[in-house]
Amino acid sequence: MTNSKQYCEYCNKRWNYTDHNDCRSIHRPAQEKTYLRMFVDGQRISTVRVESDNSLREISPIGNYYKNEEEWRNKYADKGVLEIKKEVSTRPT
């Protein structure tokens, strides 16, 4: 005879298959998105989100998409950007 109870690692209880809702979605922490704030000469020029494949997506109404930092330097080269200072945040501001 098999054991009809299982241990739930999220709510730390043993439960029957029939009387326990899947609580993983309730207790599983949401995956936080990482945002980078780009600064030039102390002035913030952009906020970007780091995607799951480590590419960067600019937070803008049209959602510009740049694959790597070299493309960012090229975009802001006319403003004299040689180095982009980054601040890491978990939410856009």
N, CA, C and O atoms as a Tinker XYZ file with bonds, in Angstrom:
   372  protein
     1  N      0.843000   -1.174000    0.000000    73     2
     2  CA     0.000000    0.000000    0.000000    64     1     3
     3  C      0.896000    1.248000    0.000000    63     2     4     5
     4  O      1.890000    1.310000    0.724000    81     3
     5  N      0.534000    2.218000   -0.807000    73     3     6
     6  CA     1.349000    3.428000   -0.895000    64     5     7
     7  C      0.879000    4.474000    0.095000    63     6     8     9
     8  O     -0.267000    4.460000    0.546000    81     7
     9  N      1.754000    5.349000    0.412000    73     7    10
    10  CA     1.428000    6.436000    1.315000    64     9    11
    11  C      0.617000    7.476000    0.554000    63    10    12    13
    12  O      1.060000    7.972000   -0.482000    81    11
    13  N     -0.548000    7.805000    1.052000    73    11    14
    14  CA    -1.415000    8.752000    0.351000    64    13    15
    15  C     -1.160000   10.197000    0.769000    63    14    16    17
    16  O     -1.840000   11.113000    0.307000    81    15
    17  N     -0.188000   10.393000    1.635000    73    15    18
    18  CA     0.107000   11.758000    2.066000    64    17    19
    19  C      1.449000   12.198000    1.513000    63    18    20    21
    20  O      2.362000   11.394000    1.332000    81    19
    21  N      1.545000   13.464000    1.256000    73    19    22
    22  CA     2.786000   14.071000    0.781000    64    21    23
    23  C      3.128000   15.234000    1.690000    63    22    24    25
    24  O      2.262000   15.790000    2.365000    81    23
    25  N      4.388000   15.589000    1.698000    73    23    26
    26  CA     4.845000   16.724000    2.490000    64    25    27
    27  C      4.945000   17.929000    1.569000    63    26    28    29
    28  O      5.569000   17.860000    0.510000    81    27
    29  N      4.336000   19.016000    1.971000    73    27    30
    30  CA     4.380000   20.248000    1.179000    64    29    31
    31  C      5.514000   21.115000    1.706000    63    30    32    33
    32  O      5.487000   21.548000    2.858000    81    31
    33  N      6.505000   21.366000    0.865000    73    31    34
    34  CA     7.655000   22.167000    1.302000    64    33    35
    35  C      7.322000   23.646000    1.421000    63    34    36    37
    36  O      8.097000   24.402000    2.007000    81    35
    37  N      6.195000   24.073000    0.884000    73    35    38
    38  CA     5.836000   25.487000    0.934000    64    37    39
    39  C      5.056000   25.842000    2.189000    63    38    40    41
    40  O      5.273000   26.902000    2.776000    81    39
    41  N      4.155000   24.968000    2.605000    73    39    42
    42  CA     3.390000   25.281000    3.815000    64    41    43
    43  C      3.785000   24.387000    4.988000    63    42    44    45
    44  O      3.168000   24.456000    6.051000    81    43
    45  N      4.811000   23.547000    4.806000    73    43    46
    46  CA     5.358000   22.693000    5.865000    64    45    47
    47  C      4.308000   21.802000    6.520000    63    46    48    49
    48  O      4.288000   21.646000    7.741000    81    47
    49  N      3.441000   21.220000    5.702000    73    47    50
    50  CA     2.423000   20.310000    6.211000    64    49    51
    51  C      2.414000   19.046000    5.372000    63    50    52    53
    52  O      2.839000   19.030000    4.217000    81    51
    53  N      1.918000   17.994000    5.991000    73    51    54
    54  CA     1.643000   16.784000    5.210000    64    53    55
    55  C      0.186000   16.864000    4.786000    63    54    56    57
    56  O     -0.662000   17.347000    5.536000    81    55
    57  N     -0.095000   16.392000    3.593000    73    55    58
    58  CA    -1.440000   16.541000    3.062000    64    57    59
    59  C     -1.828000   15.341000    2.216000    63    58    60    61
    60  O     -0.976000   14.650000    1.658000    81    59
    61  N     -3.137000   15.106000    2.134000    73    59    62
    62  CA    -3.676000   14.085000    1.235000    64    61    63
    63  C     -3.747000   14.672000   -0.166000    63    62    64    65
    64  O     -3.828000   15.888000   -0.338000    81    63
    65  N     -3.717000   13.811000   -1.151000    73    63    66
    66  CA    -3.809000   14.295000   -2.524000    64    65    67
    67  C     -5.115000   15.032000   -2.782000    63    66    68    69
    68  O     -5.168000   15.939000   -3.614000    81    67
    69  N     -6.158000   14.648000   -2.077000    73    67    70
    70  CA    -7.479000   15.206000   -2.367000    64    69    71
    71  C     -7.775000   16.505000   -1.639000    63    70    72    73
    72  O     -8.655000   17.250000   -2.069000    81    71
    73  N     -7.076000   16.803000   -0.558000    73    71    74
    74  CA    -7.473000   17.981000    0.220000    64    73    75
    75  C     -6.429000   19.095000    0.243000    63    74    76    77
    76  O     -6.461000   19.951000    1.127000    81    75
    77  N     -5.526000   19.095000   -0.696000    73    75    78
    78  CA    -4.496000   20.135000   -0.699000    64    77    79
    79  C     -4.419000   20.776000   -2.077000    63    78    80    81
    80  O     -4.148000   20.104000   -3.072000    81    79
    81  N     -4.659000   22.076000   -2.124000    73    79    82
    82  CA    -4.487000   22.799000   -3.380000    64    81    83
    83  C     -3.007000   23.036000   -3.608000    63    82    84    85
    84  O     -2.226000   23.122000   -2.660000    81    83
    85  N     -2.639000   23.137000   -4.836000    73    83    86
    86  CA    -1.238000   23.400000   -5.161000    64    85    87
    87  C     -0.896000   24.815000   -4.711000    63    86    88    89
    88  O     -1.332000   25.790000   -5.324000    81    87
    89  N     -0.128000   24.922000   -3.654000    73    87    90
    90  CA     0.169000   26.242000   -3.107000    64    89    91
    91  C      1.517000   26.765000   -3.585000    63    90    92    93
    92  O      1.964000   27.812000   -3.117000    81    91
    93  N      2.167000   26.071000   -4.493000    73    91    94
    94  CA     3.452000   26.549000   -4.993000    64    93    95
    95  C      3.325000   27.920000   -5.638000    63    94    96    97
    96  O      4.197000   28.772000   -5.466000    81    95
    97  N      2.251000   28.137000   -6.376000    73    95    98
    98  CA     2.096000   29.424000   -7.043000    64    97    99
    99  C      1.849000   30.546000   -6.038000    63    98   100   101
   100  O      2.163000   31.704000   -6.313000    81    99
   101  N      1.298000   30.216000   -4.893000    73    99   102
   102  CA     1.050000   31.226000   -3.864000    64   101   103
   103  C      2.343000   31.575000   -3.141000    63   102   104   105
   104  O      2.614000   32.748000   -2.885000    81   103
   105  N      3.142000   30.568000   -2.811000    73   103   106
   106  CA     4.327000   30.777000   -1.993000    64   105   107
   107  C      5.605000   30.979000   -2.794000    63   106   108   109
   108  O      6.616000   31.412000   -2.241000    81   107
   109  N      5.578000   30.675000   -4.079000    73   107   110
   110  CA     6.780000   30.820000   -4.893000    64   109   111
   111  C      7.044000   32.308000   -5.112000    63   110   112   113
   112  O      6.152000   33.024000   -5.566000    81   111
   113  N      8.224000   32.779000   -4.806000    73   111   114
   114  CA     8.498000   34.200000   -5.012000    64   113   115
   115  C      8.495000   34.531000   -6.501000    63   114   116   117
   116  O      8.964000   33.754000   -7.333000    81   115
   117  N      7.965000   35.686000   -6.807000    73   115   118
   118  CA     7.963000   36.128000   -8.202000    64   117   119
   119  C      9.391000   36.434000   -8.633000    63   118   120   121
   120  O     10.193000   36.960000   -7.861000    81   119
   121  N      9.681000   36.099000   -9.856000    73   119   122
   122  CA    11.025000   36.364000  -10.357000    64   121   123
   123  C     11.180000   37.870000  -10.545000    63   122   124   125
   124  O     10.448000   38.497000  -11.310000    81   123
   125  N     12.139000   38.429000   -9.836000    73   123   126
   126  CA    12.334000   39.869000   -9.910000    64   125   127
   127  C     13.038000   40.235000  -11.198000    63   126   128   129
   128  O     13.965000   39.558000  -11.641000    81   127
   129  N     12.578000   41.317000  -11.783000    73   127   130
   130  CA    13.233000   41.835000  -12.964000    64   129   131
   131  C     14.291000   42.832000  -12.514000    63   130   132   133
   132  O     14.120000   43.516000  -11.504000    81   131
   133  N     15.363000   42.911000  -13.250000    73   131   134
   134  CA    16.435000   43.837000  -12.918000    64   133   135
   135  C     16.397000   44.996000  -13.894000    63   134   136   137
   136  O     16.307000   44.807000  -15.107000    81   135
   137  N     16.468000   46.192000  -13.345000    73   135   138
   138  CA    16.468000   47.397000  -14.154000    64   137   139
   139  C     17.790000   48.118000  -13.961000    63   138   140   141
   140  O     18.347000   48.123000  -12.863000    81   139
   141  N     18.285000   48.717000  -15.011000    73   139   142
   142  CA    19.508000   49.511000  -14.946000    64   141   143
   143  C     19.162000   50.945000  -15.296000    63   142   144   145
   144  O     18.448000   51.206000  -16.265000    81   143
   145  N     19.671000   51.866000  -14.504000    73   143   146
   146  CA    19.511000   53.284000  -14.817000    64   145   147
   147  C     20.810000   53.764000  -15.440000    63   146   148   149
   148  O     21.879000   53.615000  -14.849000    81   147
   149  N     20.720000   54.340000  -16.632000    73   147   150
   150  CA    21.905000   54.804000  -17.341000    64   149   151
   151  C     22.098000   56.294000  -17.081000    63   150   152   153
   152  O     21.161000   57.083000  -17.210000    81   151
   153  N     23.324000   56.672000  -16.714000    73   151   154
   154  CA    23.645000   58.061000  -16.408000    64   153   155
   155  C     24.768000   58.556000  -17.304000    63   154   156   157
   156  O     25.696000   57.811000  -17.620000    81   155
   157  N     24.682000   59.805000  -17.707000    73   155   158
   158  CA    25.763000   60.483000  -18.417000    64   157   159
   159  C     25.954000   61.829000  -17.745000    63   158   160   161
   160  O     25.015000   62.619000  -17.647000    81   159
   161  N     27.164000   62.091000  -17.282000    73   159   162
   162  CA    27.482000   63.349000  -16.593000    64   161   163
   163  C     26.499000   63.640000  -15.465000    63   162   164   165
   164  O     26.066000   64.779000  -15.293000    81   163
   165  N     26.150000   62.620000  -14.705000    73   163   166
   166  CA    25.271000   62.794000  -13.560000    64   165   167
   167  C     23.797000   62.918000  -13.900000    63   166   168   169
   168  O     22.974000   63.043000  -12.993000    81   167
   169  N     23.442000   62.889000  -15.162000    73   167   170
   170  CA    22.049000   63.009000  -15.565000    64   169   171
   171  C     21.561000   61.670000  -16.103000    63   170   172   173
   172  O     22.211000   61.048000  -16.944000    81   171
   173  N     20.417000   61.241000  -15.609000    73   171   174
   174  CA    19.888000   59.954000  -16.066000    64   173   175
   175  C     19.355000   60.104000  -17.482000    63   174   176   177
   176  O     18.533000   60.976000  -17.762000    81   175
   177  N     19.835000   59.240000  -18.371000    73   175   178
   178  CA    19.412000   59.316000  -19.762000    64   177   179
   179  C     18.425000   58.222000  -20.127000    63   178   180   181
   180  O     17.667000   58.368000  -21.086000    81   179
   181  N     18.423000   57.129000  -19.378000    73   179   182
   182  CA    17.555000   56.025000  -19.764000    64   181   183
   183  C     17.431000   55.023000  -18.623000    63   182   184   185
   184  O     18.274000   54.968000  -17.728000    81   183
   185  N     16.368000   54.237000  -18.674000    73   183   186
   186  CA    16.194000   53.089000  -17.793000    64   185   187
   187  C     15.960000   51.880000  -18.680000    63   186   188   189
   188  O     15.131000   51.919000  -19.589000    81   187
   189  N     16.688000   50.814000  -18.417000    73   187   190
   190  CA    16.549000   49.606000  -19.228000    64   189   191
   191  C     16.263000   48.416000  -18.328000    63   190   192   193
   192  O     16.603000   48.416000  -17.145000    81   191
   193  N     15.637000   47.408000  -18.904000    73   191   194
   194  CA    15.357000   46.169000  -18.191000    64   193   195
   195  C     16.275000   45.092000  -18.743000    63   194   196   197
   196  O     16.453000   44.983000  -19.956000    81   195
   197  N     16.859000   44.293000  -17.850000    73   195   198
   198  CA    17.701000   43.178000  -18.266000    64   197   199
   199  C     16.789000   41.981000  -18.509000    63   198   200   201
   200  O     16.089000   41.529000  -17.603000    81   199
   201  N     16.803000   41.475000  -19.732000    73   199   202
   202  CA    15.961000   40.342000  -20.104000    64   201   203
   203  C     16.596000   39.035000  -19.634000    63   202   204   205
   204  O     17.739000   39.029000  -19.177000    81   203
   205  N     15.870000   37.945000  -19.742000    73   203   206
   206  CA    16.359000   36.647000  -19.278000    64   205   207
   207  C     17.589000   36.172000  -20.050000    63   206   208   209
   208  O     18.374000   35.383000  -19.525000    81   207
   209  N     17.769000   36.639000  -21.289000    73   207   210
   210  CA    18.949000   36.261000  -22.069000    64   209   211
   211  C     20.078000   37.285000  -21.933000    63   210   212   213
   212  O     21.009000   37.299000  -22.737000    81   211
   213  N     19.988000   38.145000  -20.904000    73   211   214
   214  CA    20.966000   39.195000  -20.590000    64   213   215
   215  C     21.048000   40.286000  -21.646000    63   214   216   217
   216  O     22.018000   41.043000  -21.661000    81   215
   217  N     20.069000   40.391000  -22.521000    73   215   218
   218  CA    20.014000   41.529000  -23.424000    64   217   219
   219  C     19.312000   42.670000  -22.689000    63   218   220   221
   220  O     18.713000   42.457000  -21.635000    81   219
   221  N     19.385000   43.864000  -23.237000    73   219   222
   222  CA    18.824000   45.039000  -22.587000    64   221   223
   223  C     17.634000   45.550000  -23.386000    63   222   224   225
   224  O     17.676000   45.598000  -24.615000    81   223
   225  N     16.571000   45.932000  -22.678000    73   223   226
   226  CA    15.412000   46.523000  -23.343000    64   225   227
   227  C     15.140000   47.872000  -22.695000    63   226   228   229
   228  O     14.963000   47.973000  -21.481000    81   227
   229  N     15.109000   48.900000  -23.525000    73   227   230
   230  CA    14.868000   50.242000  -23.008000    64   229   231
   231  C     13.408000   50.374000  -22.591000    63   230   232   233
   232  O     12.509000   49.894000  -23.282000    81   231
   233  N     13.182000   51.026000  -21.459000    73   231   234
   234  CA    11.831000   51.266000  -20.988000    64   233   235
   235  C     11.353000   52.537000  -21.673000    63   234   236   237
   236  O     11.703000   53.644000  -21.264000    81   235
   237  N     10.566000   52.373000  -22.696000    73   235   238
   238  CA    10.038000   53.515000  -23.444000    64   237   239
   239  C      8.721000   53.095000  -24.071000    63   238   240   241
   240  O      8.433000   51.901000  -24.158000    81   239
   241  N      7.917000   54.054000  -24.510000    73   239   242
   242  CA     6.622000   53.689000  -25.100000    64   241   243
   243  C      6.744000   52.765000  -26.312000    63   242   244   245
   244  O      5.871000   51.927000  -26.537000    81   243
   245  N      7.814000   52.908000  -27.091000    73   243   246
   246  CA     7.953000   52.065000  -28.277000    64   245   247
   247  C      8.812000   50.842000  -28.011000    63   246   248   249
   248  O      8.918000   49.974000  -28.877000    81   247
   249  N      9.425000   50.747000  -26.846000    73   247   250
   250  CA    10.162000   49.547000  -26.445000    64   249   251
   251  C     11.384000   49.260000  -27.283000    63   250   252   253
   252  O     11.539000   48.149000  -27.790000    81   251
   253  N     12.264000   50.247000  -27.442000    73   251   254
   254  CA    13.493000   50.017000  -28.205000    64   253   255
   255  C     14.267000   48.856000  -27.607000    63   254   256   257
   256  O     14.257000   48.649000  -26.394000    81   255
   257  N     14.925000   48.114000  -28.450000    73   255   258
   258  CA    15.603000   46.896000  -28.020000    64   257   259
   259  C     17.041000   46.936000  -28.507000    63   258   260   261
   260  O     17.285000   47.033000  -29.709000    81   259
   261  N     17.988000   46.863000  -27.593000    73   259   262
   262  CA    19.403000   46.889000  -27.942000    64   261   263
   263  C     20.052000   45.658000  -27.343000    63   262   264   265
   264  O     19.849000   45.361000  -26.166000    81   263
   265  N     20.822000   44.947000  -28.128000    73   263   266
   266  CA    21.383000   43.680000  -27.689000    64   265   267
   267  C     22.492000   43.822000  -26.660000    63   266   268   269
   268  O     22.557000   43.027000  -25.723000    81   267
   269  N     23.359000   44.805000  -26.804000    73   267   270
   270  CA    24.518000   44.858000  -25.920000    64   269   271
   271  C     24.936000   46.295000  -25.663000    63   270   272   273
   272  O     24.369000   47.234000  -26.222000    81   271
   273  N     25.933000   46.450000  -24.810000    73   271   274
   274  CA    26.355000   47.794000  -24.424000    64   273   275
   275  C     26.971000   48.570000  -25.576000    63   274   276   277
   276  O     26.905000   49.799000  -25.595000    81   275
   277  N     27.567000   47.877000  -26.533000    73   275   278
   278  CA    28.165000   48.577000  -27.676000    64   277   279
   279  C     27.094000   49.348000  -28.446000    63   278   280   281
   280  O     27.332000   50.470000  -28.893000    81   279
   281  N     25.929000   48.752000  -28.598000    73   279   282
   282  CA    24.836000   49.452000  -29.269000    64   281   283
   283  C     24.375000   50.657000  -28.462000    63   282   284   285
   284  O     23.968000   51.671000  -29.027000    81   283
   285  N     24.442000   50.542000  -27.113000    73   283   286
   286  CA    24.085000   51.693000  -26.278000    64   285   287
   287  C     25.095000   52.816000  -26.471000    63   286   288   289
   288  O     24.712000   53.981000  -26.579000    81   287
   289  N     26.374000   52.480000  -26.514000    73   287   290
   290  CA    27.393000   53.514000  -26.721000    64   289   291
   291  C     27.202000   54.195000  -28.074000    63   290   292   293
   292  O     27.337000   55.414000  -28.185000    81   291
   293  N     26.890000   53.410000  -29.097000    73   291   294
   294  CA    26.661000   53.991000  -30.420000    64   293   295
   295  C     25.444000   54.909000  -30.422000    63   294   296   297
   296  O     25.448000   55.950000  -31.079000    81   295
   297  N     24.405000   54.523000  -29.688000    73   295   298
   298  CA    23.188000   55.338000  -29.648000    64   297   299
   299  C     23.459000   56.697000  -29.015000    63   298   300   301
   300  O     22.962000   57.717000  -29.492000    81   299
   301  N     24.241000   56.712000  -27.950000    73   299   302
   302  CA    24.476000   57.952000  -27.223000    64   301   303
   303  C     25.832000   58.577000  -27.541000    63   302   304   305
   304  O     26.276000   59.469000  -26.818000    81   303
   305  N     26.498000   58.131000  -28.603000    73   303   306
   306  CA    27.824000   58.655000  -28.947000    64   305   307
   307  C     27.767000   60.139000  -29.277000    63   306   308   309
   308  O     28.717000   60.869000  -28.993000    81   307
   309  N     26.678000   60.593000  -29.866000    73   307   310
   310  CA    26.579000   62.016000  -30.204000    64   309   311
   311  C     26.500000   62.894000  -28.958000    63   310   312   313
   312  O     26.710000   64.104000  -29.046000    81   311
   313  N     26.201000   62.309000  -27.806000    73   311   314
   314  CA    26.167000   63.062000  -26.548000    64   313   315
   315  C     27.490000   62.957000  -25.802000    63   314   316   317
   316  O     27.611000   63.442000  -24.677000    81   315
   317  N     28.480000   62.328000  -26.421000    73   315   318
   318  CA    29.795000   62.225000  -25.799000    64   317   319
   319  C     29.902000   61.115000  -24.775000    63   318   320   321
   320  O     30.694000   61.214000  -23.838000    81   319
   321  N     29.130000   60.072000  -24.934000    73   319   322
   322  CA    29.150000   58.975000  -23.971000    64   321   323
   323  C     30.329000   58.057000  -24.263000    63   322   324   325
   324  O     30.413000   57.470000  -25.341000    81   323
   325  N     31.225000   57.937000  -23.315000    73   323   326
   326  CA    32.303000   56.969000  -23.423000    64   325   327
   327  C     32.069000   55.816000  -22.464000    63   326   328   329
   328  O     32.426000   54.670000  -22.739000    81   327
   329  N     31.469000   56.141000  -21.344000    73   327   330
   330  CA    31.200000   55.126000  -20.330000    64   329   331
   331  C     29.815000   55.378000  -19.766000    63   330   332   333
   332  O     29.445000   56.519000  -19.491000    81   331
   333  N     29.061000   54.326000  -19.598000    73   331   334
   334  CA    27.716000   54.445000  -19.050000    64   333   335
   335  C     27.739000   53.938000  -17.621000    63   334   336   337
   336  O     28.059000   52.775000  -17.372000    81   335
   337  N     27.398000   54.816000  -16.678000    73   335   338
   338  CA    27.308000   54.419000  -15.277000    64   337   339
   339  C     25.960000   53.742000  -15.075000    63   338   340   341
   340  O     24.940000   54.211000  -15.579000    81   339
   341  N     25.959000   52.642000  -14.337000    73   339   342
   342  CA    24.726000   51.891000  -14.126000    64   341   343
   343  C     24.393000   51.813000  -12.647000    63   342   344   345
   344  O     25.280000   51.647000  -11.810000    81   343
   345  N     23.131000   51.931000  -12.334000    73   343   346
   346  CA    22.619000   51.645000  -11.000000    64   345   347
   347  C     21.617000   50.515000  -11.154000    63   346   348   349
   348  O     20.781000   50.537000  -12.057000    81   347
   349  N     21.701000   49.549000  -10.290000    73   347   350
   350  CA    20.802000   48.397000  -10.375000    64   349   351
   351  C     19.602000   48.628000   -9.470000    63   350   352   353
   352  O     19.744000   49.057000   -8.325000    81   351
   353  N     18.429000   48.340000   -9.997000    73   351   354
   354  CA    17.193000   48.471000   -9.249000    64   353   355
   355  C     16.323000   47.264000   -9.555000    63   354   356   357
   356  O     16.516000   46.605000  -10.576000    81   355
   357  N     15.374000   46.968000   -8.688000    73   355   358
   358  CA    14.452000   45.872000   -8.966000    64   357   359
   359  C     13.113000   46.387000   -9.461000    63   358   360   361
   360  O     12.219000   45.593000   -9.752000    81   359
   361  N     12.960000   47.683000   -9.561000    73   359   362
   362  CA    11.728000   48.235000  -10.119000    64   361   363
   363  C     12.050000   49.527000  -10.855000    63   362   364   365
   364  O     12.960000   50.253000  -10.456000    81   363
   365  N     11.320000   49.822000  -11.915000    73   363   366
   366  CA    11.607000   51.043000  -12.660000    64   365   367
   367  C     11.129000   52.266000  -11.900000    63   366   368   369
   368  O     10.086000   52.239000  -11.246000    81   367
   369  N     11.900000   53.335000  -11.991000    73   367   370
   370  CA    11.489000   54.598000  -11.372000    64   369   371
   371  C     11.771000   55.731000  -12.309000    63   370   372
   372  O     11.499000   56.886000  -11.982000    81   371
